[in-house]
Amino acid sequence: MNTASASFIQSLRQVLAPERVLTSDEDLVPYSFDGTAALKQRPGVVVFPLTTAEVAACVKLARDNEVPVVTRGSGTGLSGGSVPLAGCLVICLVKMDKIIELDEKNLTLRAQSGVITKEIDDACAKVGLFYPPDPGSMKISTIGGNVAENSGGLRGLKYGVTRDYVMGIEVVLPDGTQTFLGNKCVKDVAGYSMKDLFVGSEGTLGIITEVILKVLPRPKARKTMLALYDSMEKAAETISAIIAAKIIPCTLEFLDRMTVQCVEDFAKIGLPTDVEALVLMETDGHPAVVEEEAAQMMALAKANGAHDVRAAADEAEGAKLAAARRNAFSALARIRPTTILEDVTVPRSELARMVAFIDDVAKRHRLLIGTFGHLGDGNLHPTFLTNERDHEEMHRIEAALEEIVDETIRLGGTVTGEHGVGLAKKGFLKRQLGEGSYELMRSIKRALDPQGLLNPGKIFD
Ligand SMILES: Cc1cc2nc3c(=O)[nH]c(=O)nc-3n(C[C@H](O)[C@H](O)[C@H](O)COP(=O)(O)OP(=O)(O)OC[C@H]3O[C@@H](n4cnc5c(N)ncnc54)[C@H](O)[C@@H]3O)c2cc1C
């Protein structure tokens, strides 16, 4: 593989307007990292295509010059997926930001990949429709990045993740071929489901330039509640009781003591800070059903040991309570210079055990870990608050992370529930998958990208 040479950059300037080809040091700095702590690398050149044809032309040039390509959306990824290789070509899709069609007859939305996630739901809301996946980063992340990471969000328990809404994608393959996979049909079994191969492929198999998404009628009512606990076990028991009562809320999120304290300090929402666990609960749907489910959920929270349960009076207050969870990462990030956000997922039945294990690891390794996450999905975000310049502490974090990963796998979990493998988790992938499925994945990568042009060094060692 080569780095971007002067003649390669000159060729890019013949394909794209020169102001959409960045090469100066100060211009490249913002594209040298993503949201993952302690990972950075300077690319050789960053380009901003406006059309799929321009993406394909850049990929063909990169292929002919053997320059590796890293695709980038907004760079909010938390596994190092869009961190460049030294001297590589970064294709940044944020200027491909058009919503092409909102088809109310077929309940689909077609958009370019650089559209910001929240803008998709905002466009739906205007006509009474709904795009449910709502990653915490939805005000900044792109829909292409969401599809490439198969991102989840706070509503995943009831509505699923990005994959559940992708009906079609336009993709540029590593040889520069443009193709469309999928369509607007509700049913389609014509051959392999190729679009699904690209959902969650982290920029290693192709560059997604357009998407067709399924959208839903917007729920007419929503109710948000908070329950406060003096033990994590009681919070976990409430979740099991709600599911056993055959209620599937749209949101069941939790924050531990440290995260609650940091959020209150940051956002001044009026949360009590002497709790071991805070659970955010939300139900949506028909108004009558919402009222009934909310009453049942509050009763179940009390019956399972919540010492305080509150319901928001209206949507505005609900949004304020939900902000407690949405602000968790930013609030924790203020405590120490470096924030390392983990993303392990265990079967729901193992949640309390996993949270207790993380607490024990923090004590034994003398580390500051705030934990929050999607309690209803079993997806936890233990967040290490540290300083990357303190090498001794970074070694203790590595050891702690090894233990957390081993315990996750032992409990039947996964090393990443939504942030992807990228650079951050690739050392653990084989441990989770085993030789057979790891090699199957590699053989797919080799078949589609024999030159290893797209995002080399990500996902696989
Ligand atoms: C504060 C905060 C909160 C977050 N909350 C959540 C959350 O709740 N749930 C969640 O799942 N994630 C969350 N994330 C992680 C992140 O926002 C998601 O992974 C998001 O989907 C990344 O989108 P992006 O546009 O920033 O992509 P980038 O970070 O630019 O790229 C991510 C990966 O996708 C690839 N890629 C990007 N665009 C394309 C494309 N068009 N075609 C092919 N490959 C592409 C890149 O090469 C890279 O591997 C959060 C991050 C932050 C900083």
The ligand as a Gaussian input file, in Angstrom:
#p B3LYP/6-31G(d) Opt

LIG

0 1
 C      -21.705000      11.336000      22.588000
 C      -21.816000      10.077000      21.747000
 C      -22.920000       9.253000      21.932000
 C      -23.042000       8.086000      21.162000
 N      -24.145000       7.303000      21.353000
 C      -24.297000       6.189000      20.619000
 C      -25.449000       5.346000      20.809000
 O      -26.331000       5.632000      21.615000
 N      -25.538000       4.225000      20.055000
 C      -24.575000       3.891000      19.135000
 O      -24.717000       2.859000      18.478000
 N      -23.479000       4.651000      18.950000
 C      -23.312000       5.790000      19.666000
 N      -22.198000       6.576000      19.464000
 C      -21.181000       6.164000      18.477000
 C      -21.322000       6.804000      17.071000
 O      -22.017000       8.022000      17.136000
 C      -22.005000       5.872000      16.068000
 O      -21.173000       4.759000      15.835000
 C      -22.357000       6.548000      14.732000
 O      -23.109000       5.671000      13.926000
 C      -21.132000       6.997000      13.933000
 O      -21.576000       7.835000      12.885000
 P      -20.563000       8.821000      12.170000
 O      -21.273000       9.481000      11.060000
 O      -19.948000       9.715000      13.167000
 O      -19.500000       7.794000      11.601000
 P      -17.915000       7.788000      11.687000
 O      -17.472000       7.817000      13.113000
 O      -17.352000       8.804000      10.791000
 O      -17.606000       6.347000      11.084000
 C      -17.929000       5.174000      11.796000
 C      -17.539000       3.946000      10.972000
 O      -18.392000       3.835000       9.848000
 C      -17.653000       3.912000       8.630000
 N      -18.471000       4.738000       7.746000
 C      -18.972000       5.977000       7.989000
 N      -19.747000       6.371000       6.976000
 C      -19.748000       5.358000       6.066000
 C      -20.367000       5.169000       4.799000
 N      -21.167000       6.085000       4.277000
 N      -20.111000       4.018000       4.124000
 C      -19.319000       3.061000       4.647000
 N      -18.708000       3.193000       5.850000
 C      -18.929000       4.320000       6.548000
 C      -16.314000       4.507000       9.005000
 O      -15.292000       4.055000       8.130000
 C      -16.129000       3.974000      10.410000
 O      -15.648000       2.660000      10.367000
 C      -22.040000       7.740000      20.226000
 C      -20.937000       8.584000      20.056000
 C      -20.814000       9.726000      20.799000
 C      -19.614000      10.607000      20.592000

